[in-house]
Amino acid sequence: MLEELRIQNLGVIADATLPLDSGLTCITGETGAGKTMVVAGLGLLFGGRASRAPLGADRALVEGRFAVGENALELRERAIEAGADLEDGELLLARSVSSEGRSKAWVGGRSAPVGVLAELGELAISVHGQSDQMRLLQPAEQRAALDRFAGADHGKVLDAYRAVFHELGSCAAELSRLRTSAREMAREADMLRLGLDEISAVDPQEGEDAELAEEARRLENAEALRLAAATAHGAISGDPATGEGGATDTVGAAARALEHDAHSDPKLAEFAERLAEAGALLAEAAVDLSAYLDDLSADPQRLEEIYQRQAAMKTLYRKYAEDLPGVLAWAENARKRLAELDVSDERVAELESQHAELTARAAELAGQLRASRRAAAERFSASVSAELKGLAMPHAEVTAAVEPRPAGRGGVDLAVTGGDEMTVSGATEDGADEVELLLRPHPGSLPAALHKGASGGELSRVMLAIEVVFAEIGGPPVLVFDEVDAGVGGGAAIEIGRCLAKLARRHQVLVVTHLPQVAAFADRHLVVSKDTSGAVTVSGVRVVDDAARARELARMLAGMPDSHLGVAHAEELLAEAAKMKS
C-alpha cells in the first residue's frame, strides 16, 4: 500500500505531501490546480519519462513510502535484490530531476537505476487515464488484455508458440539464405575445392621444405664434398697405394714413443694417454668419413626430383601463402569454410524438413491459442457485461471477438485448425488471431467496435468494468484512475463511484475526479488548491472531512461552496454514498 506521496517542484505544486490510506482516495480541486500532477508524480516515481525541473527550482523531487506486506512477495524480493532495506516492512522510493534534465533514483535509500523503479512499479501500481482508454481502442491492446485475462496456462501456450514461431523464422531465414545465395556460395565452394585438390595433389608435409633444401645442397655439391671427405680421410688414414702413413699412424707412433719411457716420468704417461685418446678419435672419424663417402653419390635423377618437388611447392606459395606453414593453414581454413558453405541437396532437404515440422508445430500451437482465446473471450465478455450492468448500462453487452487473421497479413501463413474449421491465417509472434472488443449499448443496436460504437462516457465505463474484472484475477495492489469518469454524469456517475468503492475493498484505489458523485464515495478525500497571491501560481494538498468535505462537494456540484443549499445537497450525497457502501 502507498502510505505517503511527497511532490516538490512538479508543475504548479511547490511542495505537497499526500497522506494516503487503504480503500478509496479521491483527489479533487479546481481546474488548473494541479490534480493531474499527482498522477504525473506517480509516473515519474515509477520510472516514467522525466522533464526538467521548473524555472527557479534546482530539482523536481517525488518520494513515495510503501508498506510492503507479506502478500507482496515478488515486490519485496525485487526491492531487496536492488539493495533496499525494508525497515518495518516499509519501502522508500525517490526520483529527482534536475533543471538540466538529469535524473536520479533511489530505492530504500540506495541509489539505483531508473529502470529498477519501473520494474517495481509494474509490481506495485497500475495507472489508468484517458490515454489508456485510447490504447484500449487498439487491436493489439485488446488482444493483450484478453491474453492477460486468459490466465497462466494460456500464457504457457503463448510462450511455447512464440518460441516455435521465432525458431521457424530463423529456419526460414537460413533456408532463404541458402537458396538465394546458393550460386555465390557454390562458386566459392568450387574455388576452395580446387585449391584443396591442388594442395592435396602436391601433399606437402610439415618441415619438408627445409629437408628438400638441405638434400638439394648436398647433391648439388657432391663432387666437392667427395673431394673434401676423401682428402680428410687420406690425411687421417694414409694412402695404402703409396704406403704413406696418415695422422693415425703418426699419433700412434708418438704415443708408443712416450709409452716406452712413461714409467720414468708420470707426465709422459699423461701425454701418452692423451695421444692414445686422440688416436681413437681419429680412427673413429676415419670410419665415419668412409661411411659418408660410401653414401655420397652424385644422383642427377634424385636432384631433378627435388627440383620438381620444390617447383610444385613454389606454385602453392604463389597461390595460397608465402611459405609452407601458410599453405597448410590455408588448407585447414578452407576445409572449415567448406563445412559452413554446405549447399548440398542434403542440407537444403534437412532445412526443408525442419521448416515443415516447425510450421506444423506452430500451426498446432496457434490452434490451441485460438481455442483458449475463444474460451477466455466468453468468460471475459460475460464478466465485463455483468459489471456494466452495475455502471448504469443495464442492457449493454461487450463481446471479445476472436477471428482468424487474414492470410498475408502476418509474418507467415499457417493452416490453423480451430474447432471444426481450418483456415489459412496470417501469423505473427502473438498468434494467428485478431481480437476486437465490440460494444452493444442496448438491445436495439448492433455490436460495433469500441472506437466506433462507444461514446466518451460509455468508453470510460467499459474501461472501468475491465479494470474491475482484472482486479478479480489479481494484479498490482494499488490502482490509480485519472479522470476515467470523463463524459459521465448523473446516475451513471454515482454507479461509477459505487464501483470504485467496491474495487477499493480489495485494492488501494486513488482517483483523480471532477465528479462530486464519485468523490462522495471516498474513504479519504484530498483537495488540491491553488494560491495565486504571489507572482507565481502554486498549489498545495490538504485532507478534508466533515464540513470541509461537504463544502468541497458543494463547490463541485454548483461552484458555490458557501451556499447552504449546496452544502445540504452535498451532505445528502455523502449520506447516500455511505448507505450504498455499507
C-alpha positions in Angstrom: 0.0 0.0 0.0 1.2 3.5 -0.8 1.1 5.3 2.6 2.5 8.7 1.6 3.5 10.6 -1.5 5.6 13.8 -1.5 5.9 16.1 -4.5 8.3 19.0 -4.8 8.6 21.5 -7.7 6.4 19.5 -10.1 4.2 21.6 -12.3 2.4 24.1 -10.1 3.0 22.0 -6.9 5.9 23.6 -5.0 5.8 21.2 -2.0 2.9 18.9 -1.1 2.6 15.7 1.0 -0.3 13.4 0.3 -1.2 11.2 3.3 -2.8 8.1 1.8 -4.7 5.2 3.3 -6.3 2.0 2.3 -9.6 1.9 0.5 -10.7 4.7 -1.9 -8.9 8.0 -2.0 -10.4 10.7 -4.2 -8.4 13.8 -5.3 -10.3 16.8 -6.4 -9.7 20.5 -7.0 -10.4 23.4 -9.3 -9.3 23.3 -13.0 -5.6 24.2 -13.2 -4.9 23.5 -9.5 -2.6 20.6 -10.4 -4.7 17.4 -9.7 -3.0 15.6 -12.6 0.4 16.4 -11.2 -0.4 13.7 -8.6 -0.6 11.1 -11.4 2.4 12.7 -13.1 4.3 12.4 -9.9 3.5 8.7 -9.6 4.5 8.2 -13.2 7.8 9.9 -12.5 8.4 7.9 -9.3 8.0 4.6 -11.2 10.4 5.3 -14.0 8.3 7.4 -16.3 9.8 9.9 -18.7 11.2 12.9 -16.9 11.1 16.6 -17.9 13.3 19.3 -16.4 12.5 21.0 -13.1 10.6 24.2 -13.4 12.5 27.5 -13.8 13.7 28.8 -10.4 14.0 25.3 -8.9 17.1 23.2 -8.6 15.3 20.0 -9.0 11.9 18.3 -9.0 11.5 15.5 -6.5 8.9 12.8 -5.9 9.1 10.5 -2.9 6.9 7.5 -2.0 6.6 5.4 1.1 5.2 1.9 0.6 4.0 -0.6 3.2 5.1 -3.9 1.7 3.0 -6.7 3.1 3.8 -10.4 3.1 1.4 -10.9 0.3 3.6 -8.7 -2.0 6.4 -11.3 -2.0 7.6 -10.6 -5.6 7.7 -6.8 -4.9 9.6 -7.5 -1.6 12.2 -9.8 -3.3 12.8 -7.4 -6.2 13.3 -4.4 -3.8 15.8 -6.4 -1.6 17.6 -7.5 -4.8 18.0 -3.8 -5.6 19.7 -3.3 -2.2 16.7 -1.9 -0.3 16.5 -2.2 3.4 12.8 -2.8 4.2 12.8 -1.4 7.7 9.5 -2.4 9.5 8.2 -3.5 6.1 8.4 0.0 4.6 9.9 0.7 1.2 11.1 4.2 0.4 11.4 5.2 -3.2 12.5 8.6 -4.7 13.2 10.2 -8.0 14.7 13.6 -8.8 15.1 15.6 -12.0 17.5 18.5 -12.1 17.0 21.7 -14.0 19.4 20.4 -16.7 17.2 17.3 -17.1 19.5 14.8 -15.2 17.6 12.1 -13.4 18.4 10.1 -10.2 16.6 7.3 -8.5 16.7 5.8 -5.0 15.3 2.5 -3.7 15.3 2.0 0.0 17.8 4.9 0.5 20.2 3.4 -2.0 21.0 4.9 -5.4 19.6 2.7 -8.2 18.9 2.8 -12.0 15.7 4.3 -13.0 14.8 1.0 -14.7 14.5 -0.6 -11.2 11.8 1.9 -10.3 9.9 0.9 -13.5 10.2 -2.8 -12.6 8.9 -2.1 -9.0 6.1 0.0 -10.5 4.9 -2.9 -12.6 4.5 -5.0 -9.4 3.1 -2.3 -7.2 0.9 0.1 -9.1 -1.4 0.3 -12.2 -2.2 3.8 -13.5 -5.1 4.3 -15.8 -6.1 7.5 -17.5 -7.7 8.7 -20.7 -4.7 7.8 -22.7 -5.2 4.2 -21.5 -8.7 4.3 -22.9 -7.3 5.4 -26.3 -4.8 2.5 -26.1 -7.7 0.1 -25.4 -9.1 1.0 -28.8 -6.0 -0.6 -30.5 -6.4 -4.2 -31.5 -3.0 -5.2 -30.1 -4.0 -3.8 -26.7 -7.3 -5.7 -26.8 -5.6 -8.9 -27.7 -3.0 -8.4 -24.9 -5.9 -7.7 -22.4 -7.6 -10.9 -23.4 -4.4 -12.9 -23.1 -3.8 -11.4 -19.7 -7.3 -12.4 -18.6 -7.0 -15.9 -20.0 -4.6 -16.9 -17.2 -1.3 -18.7 -16.6 -2.0 -21.9 -18.6 -2.9 -19.8 -21.6 0.4 -17.8 -21.0 2.4 -21.0 -21.2 0.8 -21.9 -24.5 1.6 -18.4 -25.8 5.2 -18.6 -24.6 5.6 -22.1 -26.3 4.1 -20.7 -29.5 6.4 -17.7 -29.6 9.4 -19.9 -29.1 8.4 -22.1 -32.0 7.5 -19.1 -34.1 10.9 -17.5 -33.6 12.6 -20.8 -34.4 10.5 -21.1 -37.5 11.6 -17.6 -38.5 15.3 -18.5 -38.1 14.9 -21.7 -40.1 13.0 -19.9 -42.9 15.7 -17.2 -43.0 18.5 -19.8 -43.2 16.7 -21.7 -45.9 16.1 -18.5 -47.8 19.8 -17.5 -47.4 20.9 -20.9 -48.8 18.5 -20.7 -51.7 19.2 -17.0 -52.7 22.9 -17.2 -52.2 23.4 -20.7 -53.5 25.2 -19.6 -56.7 27.7 -17.4 -54.9 28.3 -20.0 -52.2 28.7 -22.7 -54.9 31.2 -20.6 -56.7 33.2 -20.1 -53.5 33.0 -23.7 -52.6 34.2 -24.8 -56.1 37.2 -22.5 -55.7 38.0 -23.8 -52.3 37.7 -27.4 -53.5 40.0 -26.7 -56.5 42.6 -25.2 -54.1 42.3 -28.2 -51.7 42.6 -30.6 -54.6 45.8 -28.8 -55.8 47.3 -28.9 -52.4 46.3 -32.5 -51.9 47.9 -33.4 -55.2 51.3 -32.0 -54.0 50.6 -33.3 -50.5 53.3 -31.1 -48.7 54.4 -32.3 -45.3 55.3 -30.1 -42.4 59.1 -29.3 -42.4 59.5 -30.9 -45.9 60.7 -27.6 -47.5 63.8 -27.4 -45.2 64.6 -31.1 -45.7 64.5 -30.7 -49.5 66.7 -27.6 -49.4 69.3 -29.4 -47.4 69.3 -32.5 -49.6 69.5 -30.4 -52.8 72.5 -28.5 -51.5 74.2 -31.9 -50.7 73.5 -33.3 -54.2 74.5 -30.0 -55.9 77.9 -30.1 -54.2 78.5 -33.9 -54.3 82.0 -33.8 -56.1 83.3 -31.0 -53.9 82.1 -32.8 -50.8 83.6 -36.1 -52.0 87.0 -34.5 -52.6 87.0 -32.8 -49.2 85.9 -36.0 -47.4 88.4 -38.2 -49.3 91.3 -35.8 -48.6 90.4 -35.7 -45.0 90.1 -39.5 -44.8 93.6 -39.8 -46.6 95.1 -37.4 -44.2 93.9 -39.4 -41.3 94.3 -43.0 -42.5 97.1 -42.5 -45.1 97.4 -43.9 -48.7 97.7 -47.7 -48.9 98.8 -47.4 -52.5 102.0 -45.5 -51.7 102.4 -46.8 -48.2 102.3 -43.2 -46.9 101.0 -43.1 -43.4 98.4 -40.8 -42.0 97.6 -38.9 -38.9 96.5 -42.1 -37.1 100.0 -43.6 -37.8 101.8 -40.5 -36.7 99.8 -40.1 -33.5 100.1 -43.8 -32.8 103.9 -43.7 -33.2 104.1 -40.6 -30.8 102.0 -42.4 -28.2 104.2 -45.5 -28.4 107.4 -43.4 -28.1 106.1 -41.9 -24.9 104.8 -45.1 -23.5 108.3 -46.6 -23.8 109.7 -44.2 -21.1 106.4 -43.3 -19.4 107.4 -45.3 -16.3 110.2 -42.9 -15.7 108.0 -39.7 -15.7 104.3 -39.5 -14.8 103.9 -36.5 -17.1 105.0 -38.6 -20.1 102.4 -41.2 -19.1 99.7 -38.4 -19.1 100.8 -37.3 -22.6 100.8 -40.8 -23.8 97.2 -41.3 -22.6 96.0 -38.2 -24.3 97.7 -39.1 -27.6 96.0 -42.6 -27.3 92.6 -40.9 -26.9 93.4 -38.6 -29.9 94.3 -41.7 -32.0 91.0 -43.3 -31.1 89.0 -40.2 -32.1 90.9 -40.0 -35.4 90.2 -43.7 -36.1 86.5 -43.1 -35.4 86.4 -40.1 -37.7 88.1 -42.1 -40.4 85.4 -44.8 -40.1 82.6 -42.1 -40.3 84.2 -40.4 -43.3 84.4 -43.7 -45.1 80.7 -44.3 -44.4 79.9 -40.8 -45.6 81.9 -41.4 -48.8 80.0 -44.6 -49.4 76.6 -42.9 -49.0 77.6 -39.8 -51.0 76.8 -40.1 -54.6 76.0 -37.6 -57.4 72.5 -38.6 -58.3 71.2 -36.3 -61.1 67.8 -38.0 -61.2 67.2 -37.5 -57.5 68.3 -33.9 -57.8 65.9 -33.4 -60.6 63.1 -34.9 -58.5 63.9 -32.5 -55.7 63.9 -29.5 -58.1 60.4 -30.6 -59.4 59.1 -31.0 -55.9 60.4 -27.6 -54.9 58.8 -26.0 -58.1 55.4 -27.6 -57.2 55.6 -26.2 -53.7 56.6 -22.7 -55.0 53.4 -22.8 -57.1 51.4 -23.4 -53.9 53.3 -20.5 -52.3 52.4 -18.2 -55.2 48.7 -19.0 -55.0 47.9 -19.6 -51.3 50.6 -18.4 -49.0 54.2 -17.3 -48.8 55.6 -20.4 -47.1 54.7 -24.0 -46.3 53.1 -23.3 -42.8 50.9 -20.7 -44.6 49.8 -23.2 -47.2 48.9 -25.8 -44.6 47.0 -23.2 -42.6 45.1 -22.1 -45.8 44.1 -25.7 -46.4 42.8 -26.1 -42.8 40.7 -22.8 -43.0 39.4 -23.9 -46.4 38.1 -27.1 -45.0 36.3 -25.3 -42.2 34.8 -22.8 -44.6 33.6 -25.6 -46.9 31.7 -27.0 -43.9 30.0 -23.6 -43.5 29.2 -23.5 -47.2 27.4 -26.8 -47.2 25.0 -26.2 -50.0 24.4 -29.8 -50.8 20.9 -31.1 -51.5 21.0 -32.9 -48.3 21.4 -29.7 -46.3 18.6 -28.0 -48.1 16.4 -31.0 -47.7 17.2 -31.1 -44.0 16.2 -27.5 -43.6 13.0 -28.0 -45.6 12.1 -30.9 -43.4 12.8 -28.9 -40.3 10.8 -26.0 -41.7 7.8 -28.2 -42.3 8.0 -29.7 -38.8 8.2 -26.2 -37.2 5.3 -25.0 -39.4 3.1 -27.8 -38.3 4.0 -27.3 -34.7 3.4 -23.5 -34.9 0.0 -24.2 -36.6 -0.9 -26.7 -33.8 0.0 -24.2 -31.0 -1.7 -21.4 -32.9 -4.9 -23.5 -32.9 -4.5 -24.1 -29.2 -4.2 -20.4 -28.7 -7.3 -19.7 -30.7 -9.3 -22.2 -28.8 -8.0 -20.8 -25.5 -8.7 -17.2 -26.5 -12.2 -18.0 -27.6 -13.0 -19.8 -24.3 -11.5 -16.9 -22.4 -13.4 -14.4 -24.6 -16.7 -15.9 -23.5 -15.8 -15.6 -19.8 -14.3 -12.1 -20.4 -17.4 -10.9 -22.3 -19.8 -12.2 -19.6 -17.7 -10.7 -16.7 -17.4 -7.2 -18.3 -21.0 -7.1 -19.4 -22.1 -8.0 -15.8 -20.0 -5.2 -14.4 -21.5 -2.8 -16.9 -25.0 -3.6 -15.6 -23.8 -2.0 -12.3 -22.5 1.1 -14.1 -25.8 2.3 -15.4 -25.6 0.3 -18.6 -28.0 -2.5 -17.7 -28.6 -3.7 -21.3 -25.1 -3.2 -22.6 -23.0 -6.2 -23.8 -19.3 -6.3 -24.5 -18.1 -9.1 -26.8 -14.5 -10.1 -27.4 -14.5 -11.4 -30.9 -11.6 -13.7 -31.8 -11.3 -14.2 -35.6 -8.6 -15.6 -37.8 -6.2 -13.0 -39.2 -6.4 -12.9 -43.0 -3.6 -14.7 -44.9 -0.8 -12.5 -46.0 -1.1 -10.1 -43.0 1.4 -11.8 -40.8 5.0 -12.9 -40.9 3.9 -16.3 -42.2 0.7 -18.1 -43.2 -0.3 -21.1 -41.1 -3.1 -23.6 -41.7 -4.7 -23.3 -38.2 -7.4 -25.6 -37.0 -9.9 -24.1 -34.6 -12.9 -26.1 -33.6 -14.3 -27.8 -36.7 -12.8 -25.3 -39.1 -9.4 -25.0 -40.7 -8.3 -21.6 -42.0 -5.1 -20.3 -43.5 -4.2 -17.4 -41.3 -1.5 -14.8 -41.2 0.6 -15.5 -38.1 2.8 -13.2 -36.0 4.6 -13.8 -32.8 1.3 -13.2 -31.0 -0.6 -15.9 -32.8 -2.9 -16.1 -35.9 -5.9 -14.3 -34.4 -7.3 -10.8 -34.4 -9.1 -9.7 -31.3 -11.6 -6.9 -31.2 -13.8 -5.7 -28.4 -17.4 -5.0 -29.6 -20.0 -3.0 -27.7 -23.8 -3.2 -28.0 -25.1 -0.4 -25.8 -28.7 -1.6 -25.9 -30.7 -4.4 -27.4 -31.9 -2.4 -30.4 -28.3 -1.7 -31.6 -25.8 -3.8 -33.4 -22.4 -4.7 -31.9 -19.8 -2.2 -33.0 -16.1 -1.8 -32.4 -15.4 0.3 -29.3 -13.9 3.2 -31.3 -17.0 3.3 -33.5 -19.8 2.4 -31.1 -18.9 3.9 -27.7 -19.3 7.5 -26.5 -16.8 9.0 -24.2 -18.9 8.2 -21.1 -19.5 4.6 -22.3 -15.8 4.1 -23.1 -15.0 5.3 -19.5 -17.4 2.8 -18.0 -16.2 -0.1 -20.3 -12.6 0.7 -19.2 -13.6 0.7 -15.5 -15.6 -2.5 -15.9 -12.5 -4.2 -17.5 -10.3 -3.0 -14.6 -12.8 -4.4 -12.1 -12.7 -7.7 -14.0 -8.9 -7.7 -13.9 -8.9 -6.9 -10.2 -10.8 -10.1 -9.7 -7.9 -12.1 -11.0 -5.1 -10.3 -9.2 -2.7 -7.6 -10.4 -0.9 -4.7 -8.6 -2.2 -3.7 -5.1 -2.5 0.0 -6.0 -4.8 1.2 -8.7 -4.8 4.8 -9.9 -7.5 6.3 -12.1 -7.0 9.8 -13.7 -10.4 11.2 -14.7 -11.7 7.9 -16.1 -15.2 9.3 -15.4 -14.9 11.9 -18.1 -18.1 12.3 -20.1 -20.2 10.8 -17.4 -22.7 12.5 -15.1 -25.9 12.0 -13.2 -26.8 8.5 -12.1 -24.0 6.9 -14.1 -21.5 8.9 -12.1 -23.0 7.5 -8.8 -22.6 4.0 -10.2 -19.0 4.7 -11.1 -18.4 5.9 -7.5 -20.1 2.7 -6.2 -18.0 0.5 -8.5 -14.7 2.2 -7.4 -15.7 1.8 -3.8 -16.3 -1.9 -4.4 -12.9 -2.2 -6.1 -11.3 -0.5 -3.1 -12.4 -3.4 -0.9 -9.6 -5.5 -2.4 -7.2 -2.8 -3.6 -5.9 0.6 -2.7 -7.6 2.9 -5.2 -6.6 6.5 -6.0 -9.0 8.5 -8.2 -8.5 12.0 -9.7 -12.0 13.1 -10.4 -14.1 16.2 -11.2 -17.4 14.5 -10.2 -18.9 15.0 -6.8 -20.9 11.8 -7.2 -17.6 9.9 -7.3 -15.8 11.9 -4.6 -18.7 11.2 -2.2 -17.7 7.5 -2.1 -14.1 8.3 -0.9 -12.7 6.9 2.3 -10.2 9.7 2.2 -10.7 13.0 0.3 -7.8 15.1 -0.8 -8.2 18.6 -2.3 -5.6 20.3 -4.4 -5.9 24.0 -4.1 -4.0 26.8 -5.8 -2.7 30.0 -4.4 -2.4 33.0 -6.7 -1.5 35.6 -4.1 2.1 35.7 -5.3 3.6 36.3 -8.7 3.6 32.5 -9.4 0.6 30.2 -9.0 1.4 27.3 -6.6 -0.7 24.5 -5.3 -1.0 22.5 -2.1 -2.9 19.4 -1.0 -5.0 19.0 2.1 -7.2 16.4 3.6 -10.9 17.4 4.0 -13.6 15.8 6.1 -16.9 16.6 7.7 -17.9 20.2 6.9 -14.9 21.0 4.8 -15.6 18.0 2.7 -19.3 19.0 2.2 -18.1 22.5 1.1 -15.8 20.9 -1.5 -18.6 18.7 -2.9 -20.8 21.8 -2.9 -18.2 23.6 -5.0 -18.0 20.6 -7.3 -21.8 20.5 -7.6 -22.6 24.1 -8.3 -19.5 26.1 -7.8 -21.0 27.5 -4.5 -19.1 26.2 -1.5 -20.7 28.7 0.8 -24.3 28.0 -0.3 -26.5 26.4 2.4 -28.5 24.6 -0.2 -25.3 23.4 -2.0 -23.8 22.2 1.3 -27.1 20.5 2.2 -27.2 18.7 -1.2 -23.6 17.6 -0.7 -24.4 16.2 2.8 -27.3 14.3 1.3 -25.0 12.9 -1.4 -22.4 11.9 1.2 -25.1 10.1 3.3 -26.5 8.3 0.2 -23.0 7.2 -0.7 -22.4 5.9 2.8 -25.6 3.8 2.6 -24.5 2.3 -0.8 -21.1 1.4 0.6 -22.4 -0.4 3.6 
